[in-house]
Amino acid sequence: MFKQTMAASAMLVLVAMAAPRADILEQVLVKVNGDIITKTELEQRQIAALRQKNPNLRPTDDAALRKALSEVTPEVIVEAVDELLIMQRGKELGYTMSTEQFNGIVENIKKENKLEDEAQFQAALKQEGMTMADLRKQLERTMIIQRVQQTEVMGKFQVTDSELKAYYESHKDSFTTKPQVTLRELLVTVPTSDRGVNVGLEEEAKAKIEGIRKRAVAGEPFARLAADLSDSPTKANGGLVGPYTPDVLAPELQKAIAGLKPGDVTDVIRTSRGFQLIRIETLDPGTVKSFEDSRNDIADRIAGEKRRGEYTKFLERLRGQAIIDWKNDEIKKAYDIGLQQATQATPEAP
């Protein structure tokens, strides 16, 4: 929280330059079940959204800032209304933050930020442009929202063992590692000219690489042979290439290495560059992670999908039951745009 200093005054100037005229952005923008969202609160949220989206944005280009504001405001106003609705539900459920809870969180903040005494803590608060009352309000809002989500969202679903197994069977590919192969290559090029390939030179190159292959099969280190005799730039690394998944290799190379084991050397391969030998350095056939080893991962995935679904239904229910009285037509339009965007992408519970 205190580890990133907020340049609030500079960003307020940014919003003032880029925002519509004051006669459009009134002081009270909307009433939600009687509670209000003000121009100042919206500006603070716009500041945070702009800073998150583009930390380097500066108040130098008025048109660019207006465009940036028009892009973030729909999501910002929807989030502001949704958060207010969640807070209202939290109050209905009787959720509050006790002084003991607040003091405990403050002590943790001091420890995490290495603020050794009260004076340092107060200085950090001042640097953030906050008072203790502001801090308590922010922390209490976060706590209440989390408790409401736990009650109204997380408590509405469970993940069964049959769901875990069904997900594993239908998504087994995502728990499977692909095969990988690491190779060493050795190339003997065949010189060409405007007249094409010289048959004599081609036979000479072929004889050379066949002799090299015999030495490799007899046990001479392939890496040393590649370093001494290869015409490929990979000779600097003993011919080492990869690892690759076999499907990215050229079809003729896939065919040449099919069935080989680590340490095996291919037959001589004719390529557009000349003649080539390939040695299998390492071969990982790929593995399938067992259901038991995947259980926690699967549970997190399913819970995440269910959480998003329940969170969407929860928000839709709150919005449908709310009395929302808009005081500003432009912000109402932005809210409607934000709702349309939200329906296209299921929101994630904060």
C-alpha atoms as one frame of an Amber mdcrd trajectory, in Angstrom:
protein
   0.000   0.000   0.000   2.719   2.455   0.983   5.314   1.025  -1.379   4.035
   3.078  -4.349   3.831   6.806  -3.701   0.739   8.455  -5.171   1.323  11.693
  -7.048  -2.285  12.648  -6.430  -2.023  16.345  -7.102  -0.407  15.863 -10.508
  -2.998  13.297 -11.540  -5.851  15.513 -10.390  -4.497  18.122 -12.750  -4.485
  15.424 -15.432  -8.148  14.643 -14.844  -9.071  18.310 -14.699  -7.468  18.885
 -18.096  -9.000  15.827 -19.745 -12.450  15.642 -18.146 -15.584  17.147 -19.682
 -16.689  20.611 -18.540 -17.743  21.155 -14.930 -21.340  21.769 -15.997 -21.451
  18.156 -17.278 -19.716  16.486 -14.317 -21.903  17.580 -11.432 -20.940  17.139
  -7.786 -23.379  14.247  -7.212 -23.334  11.915 -10.197 -25.641   9.127  -9.068
 -27.623   7.891  -6.072 -27.612   4.151  -5.466 -30.287   3.136  -2.953 -29.829
   6.584  -1.434 -26.028   6.486  -1.224 -24.147   8.790  -3.555 -21.150   8.691
  -5.857 -19.622  12.127  -6.255 -17.543  13.802  -8.908 -14.525  13.686  -6.606
 -14.858   9.949  -6.013 -15.181   9.267  -9.730 -12.084  11.389 -10.439 -10.075
   9.437  -7.851 -11.099   6.173  -9.478 -10.278   7.555 -12.921  -6.835   8.547
 -11.649  -6.178   5.029 -10.372  -7.430   3.430 -13.594  -5.358   5.741 -15.798
  -2.256   5.165 -13.701  -2.720   1.390 -13.851  -3.330   1.385 -17.590  -0.499
   3.764 -18.480   1.871   4.748 -15.650   3.734   7.082 -18.027   0.691   9.128
 -19.044   1.318  12.844 -18.451  -0.954  15.932 -18.817   0.694  17.140 -22.033
  -1.752  16.021 -24.729  -5.317  17.074 -23.995  -6.824  14.974 -26.801  -4.976
  11.844 -25.706  -6.109  12.321 -22.107  -9.724  12.800 -23.127  -9.531   9.606
 -25.172  -7.941   7.729 -22.260 -10.696   8.926 -19.928 -13.433   7.885 -22.337
 -11.897   4.408 -22.460 -11.605   3.837 -18.693 -14.744   5.600 -17.427 -17.326
   2.920 -18.391 -15.536   0.228 -16.421 -14.744   2.641 -13.584 -18.342   3.751
 -13.033 -19.673   0.185 -13.197 -17.106  -0.898 -10.605 -17.998   2.071  -8.398
 -21.716   1.240  -8.463 -21.097  -2.490  -7.946 -18.798  -1.802  -5.016 -21.385
   0.443  -3.409 -24.042  -2.253  -3.825 -21.743  -4.842  -2.236 -20.989  -2.498
   0.663 -24.710  -1.961   1.201 -25.231  -5.720   1.282 -22.408  -5.999   3.808
 -24.124  -3.483   6.075 -27.356  -5.465   5.777 -25.432  -8.527   6.979 -24.006
  -6.508   9.866 -20.365  -6.616   8.760 -18.079  -4.007  10.327 -14.420  -3.684
  11.226 -13.678  -3.541  14.933 -11.022  -1.263  16.388  -9.041  -4.359  17.370
  -9.100  -5.651  13.791  -8.078  -2.267  12.420  -5.187  -1.926  14.864  -3.963
  -5.419  13.972  -3.957  -4.617  10.253  -2.135  -1.329  10.902   0.577  -3.189
  12.798   0.998  -5.579   9.862   1.279  -2.618   7.490   4.011  -1.143   9.656
   5.938  -4.417   9.686   5.595  -5.052   5.948   6.767  -1.524   5.140   9.449
  -1.502   7.864   7.954   1.525   9.597   9.583   1.263  12.988   7.678   3.959
  14.901   4.471   5.956  14.813   6.187   9.017  13.371   7.354   7.083  10.314
   3.895   5.598   9.871   2.232   9.022  10.044   4.781  10.387   7.563   3.993
   7.535   5.178   0.264   8.229   5.529   0.851  11.894   4.779   2.917  10.998
   1.732   0.001   8.946   0.477  -2.323  11.898   1.072  -4.298   9.912   3.654
  -5.465  10.303   7.227  -6.061   7.503   9.704  -9.773   7.918   9.038  -9.156
   7.493   5.307  -7.082   4.386   5.958  -9.702   2.849   8.202 -12.437   3.548
   5.674 -10.412   1.923   2.900  -9.477  -1.127   4.956 -13.012  -1.586   6.227
 -14.379  -1.375   2.693 -11.935  -4.057   1.540 -12.773  -6.325   4.478 -16.538
  -5.983   4.064 -16.371  -6.660   0.322 -14.308  -9.783   0.930 -16.714 -11.051
   3.585 -19.725 -10.438   1.367 -18.081 -12.298  -1.491 -17.263 -15.171   0.825
 -20.892 -15.378   1.956 -22.746 -14.588  -1.246 -20.382 -16.096  -3.826 -17.931
 -18.625  -2.401 -20.575 -20.151  -0.163 -22.904 -20.834  -3.069 -21.008 -23.644
  -4.744 -18.878 -26.692  -4.104 -16.586 -28.804  -6.243 -17.344 -32.519  -6.215
 -14.939 -35.374  -6.837 -16.934 -36.459  -9.890 -16.506 -32.963 -11.373 -12.775
 -33.133 -10.770 -12.475 -36.473 -12.548 -14.701 -35.405 -15.450 -12.627 -32.247
 -15.941  -9.408 -34.251 -15.882 -10.631 -36.674 -18.531 -11.920 -33.933 -20.841
  -8.829 -31.725 -20.461  -6.120 -34.370 -20.277  -4.072 -32.575 -22.923  -3.532
 -29.682 -20.528  -1.973 -32.083 -18.011   0.326 -33.655 -20.588   3.828 -32.460
 -21.399   4.806 -32.675 -25.056   7.689 -34.891 -26.188  10.988 -33.049 -26.628
  14.166 -34.000 -28.397  17.651 -32.487 -28.281  19.911 -33.226 -31.233  23.479
 -32.844 -32.449  24.009 -32.212 -36.141  26.976 -32.577 -38.424  26.888 -31.104
 -41.917  29.137 -31.602 -44.916  28.173 -29.104 -47.586  28.173 -29.774 -51.321
  29.574 -26.836 -53.308  27.342 -25.496 -56.076  27.839 -23.130 -58.985  25.752
 -21.494 -61.678  25.826 -24.807 -63.471  24.392 -26.617 -60.431  25.939 -29.389
 -58.348  29.257 -30.895 -59.395  28.681 -34.651 -59.310  32.275 -35.363 -58.415
  32.210 -32.959 -55.458  28.879 -34.404 -54.338  30.286 -37.930 -54.277  33.329
 -36.683 -52.404  31.141 -35.014 -49.747  29.038 -38.134 -49.420  32.065 -40.334
 -48.955  33.401 -37.938 -46.336  30.251 -37.958 -44.224  29.856 -41.723 -44.517
  33.358 -42.058 -43.105  32.436 -39.678 -40.270  29.345 -41.731 -39.519  31.421
 -44.889 -39.195  33.653 -43.125 -36.674  30.636 -41.904 -34.699  29.020 -45.355
 -34.638  32.357 -46.834 -33.573  32.287 -44.636 -30.489  34.093 -41.391 -31.262
  32.401 -38.482 -29.476  29.898 -36.959 -31.879  30.328 -33.503 -30.338  34.056
 -33.565 -31.098  33.489 -34.812 -34.654  30.966 -32.000 -35.207  33.324 -29.405
 -33.755  36.194 -30.570 -35.976  34.467 -31.557 -39.226  31.027 -29.956 -39.532
  30.355 -27.133 -41.997  27.401 -25.891 -39.947  27.663 -22.841 -37.634  26.498
 -25.145 -34.835  29.988 -26.690 -34.821  30.915 -24.043 -32.259  28.581 -25.827
 -29.856  29.482 -29.364 -30.857  26.487 -29.425 -33.208  24.002 -29.124 -30.342
  20.491 -27.937 -31.283  17.188 -27.962 -29.427  15.328 -28.997 -27.466  12.448
 -29.162 -29.928   9.043 -30.742 -29.971   9.244 -33.258 -32.827   6.328 -31.674
 -34.676   8.368 -28.528 -35.443  11.058 -30.518 -37.269  11.035 -30.915 -41.027
   9.077 -34.009 -42.128  12.181 -35.694 -43.583  14.016 -35.157 -40.291  11.103
 -36.502 -38.276  11.189 -39.593 -40.465  14.956 -39.956 -40.080  14.904 -39.913
 -36.259  11.728 -41.986 -35.821  12.375 -44.938 -33.545  15.885 -43.815 -32.533
  17.049 -43.692 -28.929  19.452 -41.302 -27.189  22.940 -41.970 -28.530  21.737
 -43.284 -31.900  22.952 -41.668 -35.122  20.828 -41.372 -38.244  21.785 -42.610
 -41.654  23.245 -39.988 -43.958  20.550 -37.465 -44.911  20.667 -35.488 -48.162
  19.518 -31.898 -47.657  19.553 -28.758 -49.765  22.822 -27.781 -48.076  24.602
 -31.067 -48.505  24.799 -34.220 -46.369  23.831 -34.332 -42.733  24.079 -36.637
 -39.733  21.885 -36.325 -36.661  22.580 -37.812 -33.234  19.827 -38.099 -30.639
  21.207 -36.357 -27.570  18.186 -36.522 -25.251  14.637 -37.709 -25.781  11.749
 -36.897 -23.453   8.684 -38.856 -24.569   6.360 -36.553 -22.636   4.408 -37.388
 -19.523   0.797 -37.342 -18.399   0.347 -35.848 -14.936  -1.767 -38.185 -12.835
  -5.214 -37.235 -11.589  -4.067 -37.189  -7.981  -1.146 -34.910  -8.794  -3.500
 -32.655 -10.781  -6.333 -32.593  -8.236  -5.528 -29.230  -6.620  -4.943 -27.544
  -9.960  -8.236 -28.884 -11.306 -10.100 -27.798  -8.179  -8.739 -24.263  -8.580
  -9.803 -24.144 -12.231 -13.327 -25.377 -11.575 -13.731 -23.156  -8.533 -12.574
 -20.179 -10.576 -15.146 -20.872 -13.290 -17.925 -21.338 -10.739 -16.828 -18.263
  -8.783 -17.048 -16.109 -11.903 -20.509 -17.466 -12.683 -21.825 -16.951  -9.153
 -20.251 -13.505  -8.941 -21.966 -12.478 -12.176 -25.350 -13.700 -10.917 -24.791
 -11.976  -7.564 -24.020  -8.632  -9.200 -26.955  -8.935 -11.593 -29.251  -9.598
  -8.633 -27.967  -6.557  -6.734 -28.278  -4.328  -9.799 -31.785  -5.568 -10.522
 -32.960  -4.842  -6.974 -31.275  -1.436  -6.740 -32.873   1.985  -7.110 -30.351
   3.934  -9.174 -31.046   7.635  -9.674 -28.711   9.171 -12.245 -27.886  12.864
 -11.938 -25.641  13.028 -14.984 -26.590  11.814 -18.457 -22.998  11.419 -19.698
 -22.033   9.194 -16.769 -25.258   7.195 -17.228 -24.240   6.566 -20.856 -20.775
   5.474 -19.712 -22.407   3.104 -17.180 -24.591   1.535 -19.881 -21.509   1.023
 -22.076 -19.684  -0.519 -19.121 -22.542  -2.958 -18.500 -22.488  -4.033 -22.154
 -18.748  -4.636 -21.902 -19.246  -6.625 -18.692 -21.745  -8.962 -20.364 -19.184
  -9.746 -23.064 -16.524 -10.709 -20.512 -17.607 -12.458 -17.324 -16.205 -10.413
 -14.419 -13.762 -11.947 -11.979 -14.565 -11.461  -8.323 -11.991  -9.023  -6.897
